[in-house]
Amino acid sequence: MCGRSRQSLRPQAYAAITGIPENRWRNREMFEPRYNCGPGMWLPVIRCSSEDGAPEIQTMKWGLIPSFHKQEEKMDFFKMFNARSETITTSPVFRRLLPSKRCIVLINGFYEWKKSGNQKQPYYIHRGPIMACAGLYDICTGPDGAPLYTFTICTTDSSSRLQWLHDRMPVILSDRAAMEDWLGAPLPSSCIFQEDGTVDISAFEACTKQGTHSQTSPSKVTTITSSPAPGSTKEDPSEKGQEDVNTPGVKAETDGVKAEAGGEDGEGPKDGGPGSSSQGTGSQQQKEAGPSPAPTNGQDVQALVAKACKPYAGSDLEWHPVTPDVGKTTTEGPRCCQDIRASKGTISSFFKPKQQQQQQQPASKQADGLAVKRERQDEKDGGDAKRSKP
C-alpha cells in the first residue's frame, strides 16, 4: 500500500520537532534524508528506550524482518513493509510485537498511485508539513552478525476522501494523545506536535532551519500546497483535493511493489511455527526486554488497536499529482513532491496520447516537418539513381 514516502528533514530538525535530544538518536549515522523513500531504506522512528522507557529516535530499515529470520536467508524488505491493522492482533508475526515494540513513523507525506487504463499517475498526500504514522518494529541478526532494526507501517481502510485514489492508507495518529497512547510513553513537553496532532507552521520552519543544507532545503519544499493550478478542472477530486463521496473508488497499484511483495498482509508463519515469541535472537531480545510500553494486557492491546487504527477522518489531508518518475527509487530531490500541474497543465492534458498531441501542433511546425522529410527522401532517391547508372 504505502510503497513510497517522503522524509527529507535533517537529524537536527527531527530532534527539534520531537523534543528528543540528538544524543538519544540511536544508529543515527545510517540516516540520510530523502524525498523518495522506499522499503529497504534507513529511516528514523520514535520508540521507547529499552533502558528507561523514555522516547528515543532509532534509525531502522523500512520493511519488517522478524527476529526468527535465519541469518543465511535473503532479506526481503518488500514482504512486510506494511501491516494490515485488521489482522495485527491475530497474525503470529505482528501480535507478539504489539505489547512492547510499537513505534511512531514521522513522515512529511506519502505517495500513492492511481491507475487509469495503462497509465499510473502518482499523487503526493500530506497533512501539513509532517504527520505521525503507527508502526511496529523488530530486531533480527543482520548479515554482519550485528542486531538489525526493521519496522513496518500499519495500514487501514482509506478514508472517504481518498477512496477515488486507493482503498488503503497508513494509520495516521490523529492527535498527540493518540501518538502517546500508541508509543506507550508521554512525548517531551518541547515536542511541537499540538494537542490536535497538527504542527504550528512557524515552529516547524524554525525546526527545519536547523536541518537546512545546500540546495535541498526542506523549509522551501514544505511550502508546497495542493491549491489548484490555473486550468485545473473543478470536477476532478484528484486535482482539487476535496471530498467527493460520489466518485467511484479506484483500486490502484503501488508502483508494482505490492505485486512483487505478495501483498501487505505479512501473515508469515502460522501458529506453532517460528513466529512464536519464544524464539528469536537470544541475548539481544533479553536486552530489549526492558521497560515495555503499556498496555501489555491482550484485551488492552486490542482496544488500543481498535481505537488508533481507524481511517483518518480529518479534512486537512491534501494531495496533488507528481512526476511519474517518483516510481523509481533513484529519483530524488524536491521535484519528487512538486505539483506537476504548475508546469504541465491539467492531468487530462498530461495523459493525452502522443499522436493527439502531434495533431495539435501548429500547422507551421507540421509543414516544416513534412518539408524536411521530403528533402531527405529526394536526397535518398537521387543517390539511388546515381548508383543505378551503368
N, C-alpha and C positions, 0 to 999 in steps of 0.2 A: 504494500500500500504506500507507505511513506518511504519511497526509494531514494529520495534526494531531499536535502535540507540545506539551509544556509546558516553558517556560523562563522562570521567574519571578524569578530572582535578580538582585540589583543588580550593577553592574560591580565594586564593591569586593569583593563575595563571590566572583566569578569569579577575581579576582586572588589572593585568599587561598587559594581551593581549588586552583588550578593552580600557585601559586607564581610565576606570571609577573607582574612589576611592572605597575602601571597605565600607566606610561609606554611600555610595549610593547604597548598596545592600540591598533590602527590603526582609524581610522574609527569611533571609539567614540561620537561624537555621534549616530550613526544608530541606536543600540541603545536599545530600550525593552522592559523586562521584561514578559512576558505569561504568562497562564495558558492561553492558547489560541492557539498559533502555527499558521500555515499558509503554503503556498507564496506567495512574493512579499513576505514579511516579512523584516526585518533581524534576523539572529541572530548571536551570536558563535561562532566556531570557532577551534580551535588549528591553526596551520600553522607551517612552518619559514620563518624570515625569508629574504628574497632577499639580504640583506646579509651576515649572518654564519652563517646556517643554524640559529640558535637558535630555540626555540619562542617564538611570539608569538600574541597574540589578534587576530583580524581580523574585524570585523563585515562580514558578507556577506548577500546576499539568497538566501533559500531557493528553489531552482528553477534548475537549471543553464542558463545561456545561453552557448553555445560562443563561442570567440574569433572564429570566422569569421562570426558573426552580422552581418548588414548593418544599419547604423545606422537606415536608413529603414524597416526591417521592424518589425512589432509584436513585443514581447517576451512570450512565453508561459511564465510561471514554473511552470505546471502540467504542461508537457510532459515535463520531465525532473527532477522533484523527487525521484524515486527512480531508482536504477540497479541492475539485477539483477546480483548478483556473479557469476553463472554466465556472463555474456556480456561483462563489462567488459574482459576481456583480448582480445576479438576485435572489439568494437564500435569503429568508427572514431572515434566521439565520445569514448569514455571511455579507450581504451587509451593514447592519447597523453598522458593526464593522470597515469597510474599512476606513471611514474618520478619526477616532481617535484612533483605537485600533489595529494598526499594530505593529508587533514586529519582532525581529530577533532571531532565534534559533541557537545557536552555538553548533555544534556537531563535534566530531572527525571523524565520519563516520556513515554509516547506514548498516543494514543487509537486504538482500533480498534472497528469496528462489527460486531455480529453480526446477521445477517438472519434473521428468523423470520416467514415469510409476508410480509405487507405492512409489518411493523414492523422497525425497525432500532434496536437498543439499543447505545449506545457504552459502552466499557469503558476504564478508565484502567489501564495496565500500567506497572509501575515495578520497579526493582531498588534497594532502599534509597533514599536521598534524591537520588542523582544517578548517572547512568551515561554511559559514553562509547560513541559510535557511529562507525563508519567512514564516511568521506565523501571526495568528490573536489570540487575547485573549479577554476574557470577565470576568465579575465579578458577582458572584451569592452569595446567602446566604448559608453558609456551615451548616452541621448538628449541629454544636455548636452555630449557630447563628451569627458567625463572617463572614466577607467577604472572599470568596474563589476565588482565581485567577486561571483560567484554560486557556489553549491555544491549538491551532491546527496547524499542519504543512501543508502548501499549497503544492499541488502536481500538476504535469503536465505530458504531454506525455514523455515517455522515449526517450533519445537521441538515435541516430542510433547505437552508440557503445554499448548500453545496451539492445537493443531490444531482443537479444537472451536470456536475463535473465528475464525481466519483461517489461510490457507495460506502467508502470507508475514510476515516480521518484519524490523526493522532488524538490521544486523550489529552486535551488541554486542561490544565489545572486552572480553574476559572478565577480563583481568588487566593489571597495569601493564606487563609485558613486551610483551604484545600491543599496548598503546597506543603504546609507544616504537618497536616494530617498524613499525607502520603509519605513524606520524609520520615515522620516519627519524631521530630525534634523542632523546636522553635528556630526560626531564622534570626540572624543577628538584627539588632534594632537599626543598624545602619544600612540594611538591605533596602534598596529603593523601590521594591515592589510595594504598592499600596494595598489597602485592605481589599479593594475590588479586583486585585490581580493586575491592574494596569501600572504603567510606569510613567512618571512625570517626564515630559519631553526635555525640559531644561536640565533636570537632574541626569537624565540619560546622556544628553550631549556632553555634560560635564564629565561623565564617566568615560565616554568614548574618546575624549581628548587625551586621556591618559594612555590610550592604546593606538593613537594615530601614528601612521608611519608612511613614508614616501608618497606614492600616488594612489594608494588604495585606502584612503581614509574612510573608515566605517561611518564617521559622522556625516559625510557627504551622501553616502548611499541611503542612510536611514530617512532622508527627506523624500524618498520616492513614495508616492501615494497611488491610489487606483482611480483618481479622478479621470473621467472620460476625456480622451484627446479629441481635437476637432475632427469631425467627420464620423465619429463613432455613432452607432445606432442605439436608440433607447430600448428597442425591443429585445436586444440580446442581453440576457442577465449576465453572461460571461464577461461583458465589456463594461457594464455599469456597476457591477459589484453589489447589486441589491437583490432582495428576496423576490423570487417568483415561483410560488409553490405550484403553479400550473405547468411549469416547464417539465417535460418528461425526463425522468432520470436517465443518464447515460453512464453505463459502466465502462470506465476507462482502464487501460493498461498503464503500468508504471514503467515505461521505457524498457519493457521486456524483462525487467528484473524479477517481477513476480512469477513469470512463467519459468524462468531459469531456476528460481529458488524453490519451486514447487509450492507456492502459496505462502501465506503468512501465519498459518496456524501454529507451526512449530510444535506439533504434538510430541514428536520424539518417541522414545521408548514407552511402552505401556507399563502398567503396574507389574511389579516383580522384576523389571529389567534394571539396567544400570542407572535409571533415573531416580532410584530411591535415595533419600537423604543420608543413608548410612554409608554410601560410597562417595569417594571424592579424592581430594589431593592431600589427605592426611594432615600433617603438621600445619600446612598453610591454612586449611579450613579451621583448625582449632585456634589458630592465631586470630582468625577473623571472627571468632565466636564471642567476641566481647559484648559490650552493651548493645542490645538489639533494639531497633525502633519498635515502639508499641504501635499497634497491638500484636500480640503473639497468639492469642486465642483464635481458633479456627473460625468461630462464628463472627468474631470481631473483624477478622480479615475479610471475610465475605461481605460483611456490612460495609467495610471501607471501600472495597472494590465496587460494590453496587452504588455507593454514594459518589465516588470520584470518577468512575469510568463511564460517564454519560456523554452523549453527543453535545458538543458545545453549542449552547443556545443563545449566546450573546450576539448582538447586532453589530459588533465592532470589527468583525472579520472583513478584510479587504483582499482583493485579488486583481491581477492583471496578466495579460499574456506576455510571455518572454520568448527569447530566441530558442528555436528547436535545438540549437547546439548544446543546450544545457543537459541534454541526454547523454552527452559524453563527459566522463569524469575528468577528462583533460581540459575541458572548457573552464576557464577561470576568469576572475576579475569582476568588477562591478556590473558589467554588461549582462551577467547571468540573471540578474533580477531587475533589469531595467524594462520599462514598459515599451514594447516594440511598436505600439500604436503611435508613439511620438514621432517615429521616423518612417514607418511603413504603412500608415493609414489604418483602416479598419481590418478586422480579422477576415471578413468576407473577401476583401480585395487581396489579402495576403495569400489566400489559398486559390486564387484564380488559376486555371490551367495555363501552362506556358504558351500554348497555341493561341488562346484567347488574348493573352497579354500582347502577343506579337501583332494580332489583328488590330489592337487598339493603338499601336504605334502611329505617329504622324505619317501621312501619306508620303511626305518628302523623304523620310528615312527608309520607307519601304521601296520607293523608287530608286534611291541611291543604292540600296542593297541589290535590287534587280540589275541595275546597270553594271555593277561590279561583277556579278555572276555572268552577265553576257560577255563582258570583256575577257574574262578568264576562259569562257567556252570558246570564244573566237580565237584566242591565242592557242588553245589546245587543238582546235580544228586546223589552224594554219600550220602548226608543227607537224600534224599527222599528214597533211597534204605534201609538205616538203619531203618527208621520209618516204612517201609512196611513189615519188618520181623515179623513172629508170636511170 
